Structure formats: structure tokens, C-alpha cells
Amino acid sequence: MEKYKDFWEKGMYKCNKCGNKLFSSEAKFNSRTMWPSFRKSMKNGIRKKPDYSI
């Protein structure tokens, strides 16, 4: 079972490797999946790139 699926404490989610702030707990919502879900990421916390592999 996913460790942070039912984790609702206030704070920041950070990258375990580099320490970048990824998500605020305020952006987390219950998506009824096995994974934690967030409405938005922290500015400059995540690099997004298109995936055209389909």
C-alpha cells in the first residue's frame, strides 16, 4: 500500500534526492486511487515535458 495515500498532515512534500519542494499539503486531494494526488505543484519544483511515445 502506498505510504502517503492516507497521509494528511500539513506541510511540504519534498524530493528525497535533491530536496526540491514538490507539493504543498494544501494542494492534496482524495482521488480515490492508490496514489497521492495534488491539484498543482510548487513553482519550479517539477520540470514538465511532453510524452509523445504513444
PyMOL Python script that loads the backbone (N, CA, C, O; Angstrom):
from pymol import cmd

cmd.read_pdbstr("""\
ATOM      1  N   MET A   1       0.844  -1.183   0.000  1.00  0.00           N
ATOM      2  CA  MET A   1       0.000   0.000   0.000  1.00  0.00           C
ATOM      3  C   MET A   1       0.889   1.246   0.000  1.00  0.00           C
ATOM      4  O   MET A   1       1.934   1.279   0.650  1.00  0.00           O
ATOM      5  N   GLU A   2       0.467   2.237  -0.719  1.00  0.00           N
ATOM      6  CA  GLU A   2       1.211   3.492  -0.834  1.00  0.00           C
ATOM      7  C   GLU A   2       1.330   4.177   0.532  1.00  0.00           C
ATOM      8  O   GLU A   2       0.338   4.337   1.242  1.00  0.00           O
ATOM      9  N   LYS A   3       2.539   4.575   0.885  1.00  0.00           N
ATOM     10  CA  LYS A   3       2.837   5.158   2.195  1.00  0.00           C
ATOM     11  C   LYS A   3       2.105   6.481   2.448  1.00  0.00           C
ATOM     12  O   LYS A   3       1.640   6.716   3.563  1.00  0.00           O
ATOM     13  N   TYR A   4       1.996   7.342   1.440  1.00  0.00           N
ATOM     14  CA  TYR A   4       1.430   8.673   1.648  1.00  0.00           C
ATOM     15  C   TYR A   4      -0.003   8.824   1.148  1.00  0.00           C
ATOM     16  O   TYR A   4      -0.519   9.940   1.097  1.00  0.00           O
ATOM     17  N   LYS A   5      -0.650   7.733   0.783  1.00  0.00           N
ATOM     18  CA  LYS A   5      -2.030   7.783   0.300  1.00  0.00           C
ATOM     19  C   LYS A   5      -2.960   8.374   1.354  1.00  0.00           C
ATOM     20  O   LYS A   5      -3.776   9.240   1.039  1.00  0.00           O
ATOM     21  N   ASP A   6      -2.853   7.927   2.576  1.00  0.00           N
ATOM     22  CA  ASP A   6      -3.718   8.387   3.661  1.00  0.00           C
ATOM     23  C   ASP A   6      -2.971   9.278   4.649  1.00  0.00           C
ATOM     24  O   ASP A   6      -3.284   9.293   5.839  1.00  0.00           O
ATOM     25  N   PHE A   7      -1.998  10.008   4.159  1.00  0.00           N
ATOM     26  CA  PHE A   7      -1.188  10.920   4.975  1.00  0.00           C
ATOM     27  C   PHE A   7      -1.716  12.333   4.752  1.00  0.00           C
ATOM     28  O   PHE A   7      -1.603  12.864   3.647  1.00  0.00           O
ATOM     29  N   TRP A   8      -2.295  12.955   5.790  1.00  0.00           N
ATOM     30  CA  TRP A   8      -2.968  14.248   5.633  1.00  0.00           C
ATOM     31  C   TRP A   8      -2.399  15.340   6.528  1.00  0.00           C
ATOM     32  O   TRP A   8      -3.063  16.354   6.745  1.00  0.00           O
ATOM     33  N   GLU A   9      -1.186  15.164   7.056  1.00  0.00           N
ATOM     34  CA  GLU A   9      -0.583  16.214   7.877  1.00  0.00           C
ATOM     35  C   GLU A   9      -0.220  17.411   7.005  1.00  0.00           C
ATOM     36  O   GLU A   9       0.092  17.261   5.824  1.00  0.00           O
ATOM     37  N   LYS A  10      -0.265  18.610   7.606  1.00  0.00           N
ATOM     38  CA  LYS A  10       0.073  19.828   6.868  1.00  0.00           C
ATOM     39  C   LYS A  10       1.578  19.947   6.709  1.00  0.00           C
ATOM     40  O   LYS A  10       2.344  19.600   7.608  1.00  0.00           O
ATOM     41  N   GLY A  11       1.992  20.447   5.542  1.00  0.00           N
ATOM     42  CA  GLY A  11       3.409  20.648   5.296  1.00  0.00           C
ATOM     43  C   GLY A  11       3.742  20.572   3.821  1.00  0.00           C
ATOM     44  O   GLY A  11       2.873  20.723   2.961  1.00  0.00           O
ATOM     45  N   MET A  12       5.022  20.335   3.540  1.00  0.00           N
ATOM     46  CA  MET A  12       5.519  20.268   2.173  1.00  0.00           C
ATOM     47  C   MET A  12       5.996  18.864   1.843  1.00  0.00           C
ATOM     48  O   MET A  12       6.572  18.174   2.685  1.00  0.00           O
ATOM     49  N   TYR A  13       5.753  18.460   0.626  1.00  0.00           N
ATOM     50  CA  TYR A  13       6.308  17.222   0.096  1.00  0.00           C
ATOM     51  C   TYR A  13       7.557  17.608  -0.683  1.00  0.00           C
ATOM     52  O   TYR A  13       7.499  18.444  -1.585  1.00  0.00           O
ATOM     53  N   LYS A  14       8.683  17.002  -0.335  1.00  0.00           N
ATOM     54  CA  LYS A  14       9.958  17.331  -0.971  1.00  0.00           C
ATOM     55  C   LYS A  14      10.540  16.103  -1.653  1.00  0.00           C
ATOM     56  O   LYS A  14      10.243  14.965  -1.290  1.00  0.00           O
ATOM     57  N   CYS A  15      11.378  16.366  -2.653  1.00  0.00           N
ATOM     58  CA  CYS A  15      12.110  15.287  -3.322  1.00  0.00           C
ATOM     59  C   CYS A  15      13.110  14.700  -2.334  1.00  0.00           C
ATOM     60  O   CYS A  15      13.872  15.437  -1.708  1.00  0.00           O
ATOM     61  N   ASN A  16      13.109  13.399  -2.194  1.00  0.00           N
ATOM     62  CA  ASN A  16      14.011  12.724  -1.267  1.00  0.00           C
ATOM     63  C   ASN A  16      15.465  12.814  -1.720  1.00  0.00           C
ATOM     64  O   ASN A  16      16.375  12.727  -0.896  1.00  0.00           O
ATOM     65  N   LYS A  17      15.690  12.986  -3.011  1.00  0.00           N
ATOM     66  CA  LYS A  17      17.054  13.022  -3.551  1.00  0.00           C
ATOM     67  C   LYS A  17      17.657  14.428  -3.528  1.00  0.00           C
ATOM     68  O   LYS A  17      18.765  14.617  -3.026  1.00  0.00           O
ATOM     69  N   CYS A  18      16.929  15.424  -4.074  1.00  0.00           N
ATOM     70  CA  CYS A  18      17.508  16.768  -4.212  1.00  0.00           C
ATOM     71  C   CYS A  18      16.969  17.785  -3.210  1.00  0.00           C
ATOM     72  O   CYS A  18      17.563  18.850  -3.042  1.00  0.00           O
ATOM     73  N   GLY A  19      15.856  17.479  -2.540  1.00  0.00           N
ATOM     74  CA  GLY A  19      15.295  18.384  -1.552  1.00  0.00           C
ATOM     75  C   GLY A  19      14.365  19.448  -2.107  1.00  0.00           C
ATOM     76  O   GLY A  19      13.849  20.265  -1.345  1.00  0.00           O
ATOM     77  N   ASN A  20      14.134  19.460  -3.433  1.00  0.00           N
ATOM     78  CA  ASN A  20      13.205  20.433  -4.016  1.00  0.00           C
ATOM     79  C   ASN A  20      11.817  20.276  -3.416  1.00  0.00           C
ATOM     80  O   ASN A  20      11.361  19.162  -3.157  1.00  0.00           O
ATOM     81  N   LYS A  21      11.149  21.406  -3.197  1.00  0.00           N
ATOM     82  CA  LYS A  21       9.754  21.377  -2.766  1.00  0.00           C
ATOM     83  C   LYS A  21       8.906  21.000  -3.969  1.00  0.00           C
ATOM     84  O   LYS A  21       8.984  21.649  -5.011  1.00  0.00           O
ATOM     85  N   LEU A  22       8.092  19.950  -3.833  1.00  0.00           N
ATOM     86  CA  LEU A  22       7.290  19.456  -4.947  1.00  0.00           C
ATOM     87  C   LEU A  22       5.829  19.864  -4.840  1.00  0.00           C
ATOM     88  O   LEU A  22       5.252  20.379  -5.798  1.00  0.00           O
ATOM     89  N   PHE A  23       5.226  19.633  -3.666  1.00  0.00           N
ATOM     90  CA  PHE A  23       3.805  19.891  -3.467  1.00  0.00           C
ATOM     91  C   PHE A  23       3.557  20.398  -2.058  1.00  0.00           C
ATOM     92  O   PHE A  23       4.277  20.048  -1.123  1.00  0.00           O
ATOM     93  N   SER A  24       2.535  21.222  -1.916  1.00  0.00           N
ATOM     94  CA  SER A  24       2.052  21.622  -0.599  1.00  0.00           C
ATOM     95  C   SER A  24       0.924  20.677  -0.209  1.00  0.00           C
ATOM     96  O   SER A  24       0.175  20.208  -1.065  1.00  0.00           O
ATOM     97  N   SER A  25       0.807  20.403   1.069  1.00  0.00           N
ATOM     98  CA  SER A  25      -0.296  19.551   1.525  1.00  0.00           C
ATOM     99  C   SER A  25      -1.649  20.201   1.236  1.00  0.00           C
ATOM    100  O   SER A  25      -2.658  19.503   1.146  1.00  0.00           O
ATOM    101  N   GLU A  26      -1.684  21.527   1.091  1.00  0.00           N
ATOM    102  CA  GLU A  26      -2.935  22.224   0.777  1.00  0.00           C
ATOM    103  C   GLU A  26      -3.449  21.877  -0.620  1.00  0.00           C
ATOM    104  O   GLU A  26      -4.639  22.035  -0.892  1.00  0.00           O
ATOM    105  N   ALA A  27      -2.570  21.406  -1.511  1.00  0.00           N
ATOM    106  CA  ALA A  27      -2.963  21.055  -2.882  1.00  0.00           C
ATOM    107  C   ALA A  27      -3.369  19.588  -3.006  1.00  0.00           C
ATOM    108  O   ALA A  27      -3.784  19.153  -4.080  1.00  0.00           O
ATOM    109  N   LYS A  28      -3.257  18.823  -1.926  1.00  0.00           N
ATOM    110  CA  LYS A  28      -3.577  17.396  -1.973  1.00  0.00           C
ATOM    111  C   LYS A  28      -5.083  17.169  -1.928  1.00  0.00           C
ATOM    112  O   LYS A  28      -5.805  17.875  -1.222  1.00  0.00           O
ATOM    113  N   PHE A  29      -5.552  16.181  -2.685  1.00  0.00           N
ATOM    114  CA  PHE A  29      -6.969  15.825  -2.642  1.00  0.00           C
ATOM    115  C   PHE A  29      -7.125  14.316  -2.749  1.00  0.00           C
ATOM    116  O   PHE A  29      -6.216  13.621  -3.205  1.00  0.00           O
ATOM    117  N   ASN A  30      -8.261  13.820  -2.335  1.00  0.00           N
ATOM    118  CA  ASN A  30      -8.540  12.388  -2.362  1.00  0.00           C
ATOM    119  C   ASN A  30      -9.083  12.017  -3.737  1.00  0.00           C
ATOM    120  O   ASN A  30     -10.225  12.337  -4.068  1.00  0.00           O
ATOM    121  N   SER A  31      -8.261  11.341  -4.535  1.00  0.00           N
ATOM    122  CA  SER A  31      -8.666  10.947  -5.887  1.00  0.00           C
ATOM    123  C   SER A  31      -9.225   9.527  -5.927  1.00  0.00           C
ATOM    124  O   SER A  31      -9.598   9.027  -6.988  1.00  0.00           O
ATOM    125  N   ARG A  32      -9.278   8.886  -4.764  1.00  0.00           N
ATOM    126  CA  ARG A  32      -9.774   7.510  -4.646  1.00  0.00           C
ATOM    127  C   ARG A  32      -8.967   6.528  -5.492  1.00  0.00           C
ATOM    128  O   ARG A  32      -9.505   5.575  -6.056  1.00  0.00           O
ATOM    129  N   THR A  33      -7.665   6.785  -5.565  1.00  0.00           N
ATOM    130  CA  THR A  33      -6.741   5.872  -6.242  1.00  0.00           C
ATOM    131  C   THR A  33      -5.718   5.400  -5.224  1.00  0.00           C
ATOM    132  O   THR A  33      -5.811   5.738  -4.044  1.00  0.00           O
ATOM    133  N   MET A  34      -4.757   4.632  -5.667  1.00  0.00           N
ATOM    134  CA  MET A  34      -3.696   4.160  -4.770  1.00  0.00           C
ATOM    135  C   MET A  34      -2.615   5.217  -4.554  1.00  0.00           C
ATOM    136  O   MET A  34      -1.720   5.010  -3.734  1.00  0.00           O
ATOM    137  N   TRP A  35      -2.674   6.346  -5.269  1.00  0.00           N
ATOM    138  CA  TRP A  35      -1.592   7.317  -5.254  1.00  0.00           C
ATOM    139  C   TRP A  35      -2.043   8.639  -4.651  1.00  0.00           C
ATOM    140  O   TRP A  35      -3.207   9.014  -4.785  1.00  0.00           O
ATOM    141  N   PRO A  36      -1.131   9.353  -3.985  1.00  0.00           N
ATOM    142  CA  PRO A  36      -1.476  10.699  -3.538  1.00  0.00           C
ATOM    143  C   PRO A  36      -1.667  11.592  -4.760  1.00  0.00           C
ATOM    144  O   PRO A  36      -0.932  11.459  -5.739  1.00  0.00           O
ATOM    145  N   SER A  37      -2.641  12.495  -4.718  1.00  0.00           N
ATOM    146  CA  SER A  37      -2.932  13.373  -5.852  1.00  0.00           C
ATOM    147  C   SER A  37      -2.912  14.827  -5.399  1.00  0.00           C
ATOM    148  O   SER A  37      -3.334  15.155  -4.290  1.00  0.00           O
ATOM    149  N   PHE A  38      -2.415  15.691  -6.279  1.00  0.00           N
ATOM    150  CA  PHE A  38      -2.270  17.106  -5.967  1.00  0.00           C
ATOM    151  C   PHE A  38      -2.842  17.949  -7.096  1.00  0.00           C
ATOM    152  O   PHE A  38      -2.711  17.598  -8.269  1.00  0.00           O
ATOM    153  N   ARG A  39      -3.481  19.067  -6.740  1.00  0.00           N
ATOM    154  CA  ARG A  39      -4.067  19.966  -7.737  1.00  0.00           C
ATOM    155  C   ARG A  39      -3.002  20.724  -8.510  1.00  0.00           C
ATOM    156  O   ARG A  39      -3.180  21.003  -9.696  1.00  0.00           O
ATOM    157  N   LYS A  40      -1.890  21.063  -7.853  1.00  0.00           N
ATOM    158  CA  LYS A  40      -0.812  21.777  -8.533  1.00  0.00           C
ATOM    159  C   LYS A  40       0.499  21.532  -7.804  1.00  0.00           C
ATOM    160  O   LYS A  40       0.521  21.197  -6.620  1.00  0.00           O
ATOM    161  N   SER A  41       1.585  21.707  -8.536  1.00  0.00           N
ATOM    162  CA  SER A  41       2.917  21.540  -7.957  1.00  0.00           C
ATOM    163  C   SER A  41       3.468  22.907  -7.555  1.00  0.00           C
ATOM    164  O   SER A  41       2.921  23.945  -7.927  1.00  0.00           O
ATOM    165  N   MET A  42       4.544  22.890  -6.801  1.00  0.00           N
ATOM    166  CA  MET A  42       5.204  24.132  -6.413  1.00  0.00           C
ATOM    167  C   MET A  42       5.891  24.724  -7.637  1.00  0.00           C
ATOM    168  O   MET A  42       6.387  23.992  -8.493  1.00  0.00           O
ATOM    169  N   LYS A  43       5.918  26.037  -7.716  1.00  0.00           N
ATOM    170  CA  LYS A  43       6.574  26.709  -8.834  1.00  0.00           C
ATOM    171  C   LYS A  43       8.046  26.302  -8.871  1.00  0.00           C
ATOM    172  O   LYS A  43       8.737  26.376  -7.855  1.00  0.00           O
ATOM    173  N   ASN A  44       8.520  25.880 -10.021  1.00  0.00           N
ATOM    174  CA  ASN A  44       9.901  25.438 -10.249  1.00  0.00           C
ATOM    175  C   ASN A  44      10.260  24.159  -9.495  1.00  0.00           C
ATOM    176  O   ASN A  44      11.436  23.797  -9.435  1.00  0.00           O
ATOM    177  N   GLY A  45       9.291  23.476  -8.926  1.00  0.00           N
ATOM    178  CA  GLY A  45       9.580  22.252  -8.193  1.00  0.00           C
ATOM    179  C   GLY A  45       9.656  21.023  -9.078  1.00  0.00           C
ATOM    180  O   GLY A  45      10.377  20.071  -8.781  1.00  0.00           O
ATOM    181  N   ILE A  46       8.905  21.054 -10.169  1.00  0.00           N
ATOM    182  CA  ILE A  46       8.838  19.910 -11.075  1.00  0.00           C
ATOM    183  C   ILE A  46       9.030  20.396 -12.501  1.00  0.00           C
ATOM    184  O   ILE A  46       8.436  21.392 -12.914  1.00  0.00           O
ATOM    185  N   ARG A  47       9.852  19.695 -13.239  1.00  0.00           N
ATOM    186  CA  ARG A  47      10.020  20.005 -14.658  1.00  0.00           C
ATOM    187  C   ARG A  47       9.057  19.127 -15.436  1.00  0.00           C
ATOM    188  O   ARG A  47       9.064  17.905 -15.293  1.00  0.00           O
ATOM    189  N   LYS A  48       8.237  19.748 -16.253  1.00  0.00           N
ATOM    190  CA  LYS A  48       7.261  19.013 -17.058  1.00  0.00           C
ATOM    191  C   LYS A  48       7.755  18.940 -18.491  1.00  0.00           C
ATOM    192  O   LYS A  48       8.306  19.903 -19.024  1.00  0.00           O
ATOM    193  N   LYS A  49       7.551  17.781 -19.107  1.00  0.00           N
ATOM    194  CA  LYS A  49       7.891  17.662 -20.518  1.00  0.00           C
ATOM    195  C   LYS A  49       6.884  16.747 -21.187  1.00  0.00           C
ATOM    196  O   LYS A  49       6.449  15.763 -20.588  1.00  0.00           O
ATOM    197  N   PRO A  50       6.510  17.056 -22.418  1.00  0.00           N
ATOM    198  CA  PRO A  50       5.521  16.240 -23.130  1.00  0.00           C
ATOM    199  C   PRO A  50       6.037  14.830 -23.396  1.00  0.00           C
ATOM    200  O   PRO A  50       7.232  14.621 -23.600  1.00  0.00           O
ATOM    201  N   ASP A  51       5.133  13.884 -23.392  1.00  0.00           N
ATOM    202  CA  ASP A  51       5.457  12.491 -23.720  1.00  0.00           C
ATOM    203  C   ASP A  51       4.692  12.124 -24.984  1.00  0.00           C
ATOM    204  O   ASP A  51       3.470  11.973 -24.962  1.00  0.00           O
ATOM    205  N   TYR A  52       5.420  11.984 -26.081  1.00  0.00           N
ATOM    206  CA  TYR A  52       4.810  11.659 -27.372  1.00  0.00           C
ATOM    207  C   TYR A  52       5.037  10.199 -27.753  1.00  0.00           C
ATOM    208  O   TYR A  52       5.007   9.859 -28.936  1.00  0.00           O
ATOM    209  N   SER A  53       5.261   9.345 -26.782  1.00  0.00           N
ATOM    210  CA  SER A  53       5.639   7.957 -27.062  1.00  0.00           C
ATOM    211  C   SER A  53       4.483   7.052 -27.461  1.00  0.00           C
ATOM    212  O   SER A  53       4.716   5.896 -27.812  1.00  0.00           O
ATOM    213  N   ILE A  54       3.267   7.527 -27.422  1.00  0.00           N
ATOM    214  CA  ILE A  54       2.113   6.676 -27.751  1.00  0.00           C
ATOM    215  C   ILE A  54       2.074   6.364 -29.217  1.00  0.00           C
ATOM    216  O   ILE A  54       1.174   5.661 -29.675  1.00  0.00           O
TER     217      ILE A  54
END
""", "prot")
cmd.dss("prot")
cmd.show_as("cartoon", "prot")
cmd.util.cbc("prot")
cmd.orient("prot")
